[in-house]
Amino acid sequence: VRSSCGAINDARLQCLEALKLAIKLQTLSQCAELLVMKAELELMHGEREESKSDLNIVRNLLESCTDFSAQVQRTDVKIKPRKGCPVQRARS
């Protein structure tokens, strides 16, 4: 029977391996998810500072992914309703 600390350690190591793969594949959402899981495991193991560090990395990662300042802003398009009868289509 494994101790809970050993199981948590194994799970944390598997998270790290998955995180390395996600980084290589450049899948940022998976990186964030794995870092959150790793932070939870570190909290279970009593490592508060490492957990806090991982969550700060997640925050920075998500902030860098959602930088809207670089996106081109669209101009507002106004749709003007037609007055009178609706347009009739030509019959062929």
C-alpha positions in Angstrom: 0.0 0.0 0.0 1.4 3.3 -1.0 1.5 6.3 1.3 -0.5 9.3 0.3 2.7 11.4 0.1 4.2 8.9 -2.4 1.0 8.9 -4.5 0.9 12.7 -4.5 4.6 12.9 -5.5 4.0 10.4 -8.4 1.0 12.4 -9.6 3.0 15.6 -9.4 5.8 14.1 -11.5 3.3 12.9 -14.1 1.9 16.4 -14.2 5.4 17.8 -14.9 5.9 15.3 -17.7 2.6 16.2 -19.3 3.4 19.9 -18.8 6.7 19.5 -20.7 4.8 17.8 -23.6 2.1 20.5 -23.6 4.9 23.2 -23.7 6.5 21.5 -26.7 3.2 21.2 -28.5 2.5 24.9 -27.6 -1.0 24.1 -26.2 -1.4 26.9 -23.7 -4.8 25.9 -22.3 -3.4 22.5 -21.4 -0.3 24.1 -19.9 -2.5 26.2 -17.7 -4.7 23.3 -16.7 -1.7 21.1 -15.8 -0.1 23.9 -13.8 -3.3 24.3 -11.8 -3.4 20.5 -11.1 0.3 20.7 -10.1 -0.5 23.6 -7.7 -3.3 21.6 -6.2 -1.0 18.6 -5.7 1.6 20.8 -4.1 -1.0 22.2 -1.7 -1.9 18.7 -0.7 1.8 18.0 -0.1 2.1 21.2 2.0 4.2 23.2 -0.4 2.4 26.5 -0.4 5.1 28.7 -2.0 5.5 26.3 -5.0 1.8 26.2 -5.4 1.5 30.0 -5.3 4.4 30.2 -7.8 2.6 27.9 -10.2 -0.6 29.8 -10.0 1.2 33.1 -10.7 2.7 31.4 -13.8 -0.9 30.4 -14.9 -2.1 33.9 -14.4 0.7 35.4 -16.4 0.2 32.8 -19.1 -3.5 33.5 -19.4 -2.9 37.2 -19.4 -0.4 37.0 -22.2 -2.8 34.8 -24.3 -5.7 37.3 -23.9 -4.0 40.5 -24.8 -6.7 42.3 -26.7 -4.7 45.5 -27.2 -3.0 44.1 -30.3 -6.3 43.2 -32.0 -7.6 45.4 -34.7 -10.8 47.1 -33.6 -13.7 46.9 -36.0 -15.6 50.1 -36.8 -19.3 50.0 -35.8 -21.5 49.1 -38.7 -24.9 50.8 -38.7 -27.8 49.0 -40.5 -30.4 51.4 -41.7 -33.9 50.0 -42.0 -35.7 50.7 -45.3 -38.8 52.8 -45.3 -41.9 51.7 -47.1 -42.7 48.3 -48.5 -40.2 45.4 -48.2 -38.1 44.7 -51.3 -39.8 42.3 -53.7 -37.6 39.8 -55.5 -37.8 39.6 -59.3 -39.6 36.5 -60.5 -37.9 34.6 -63.3 
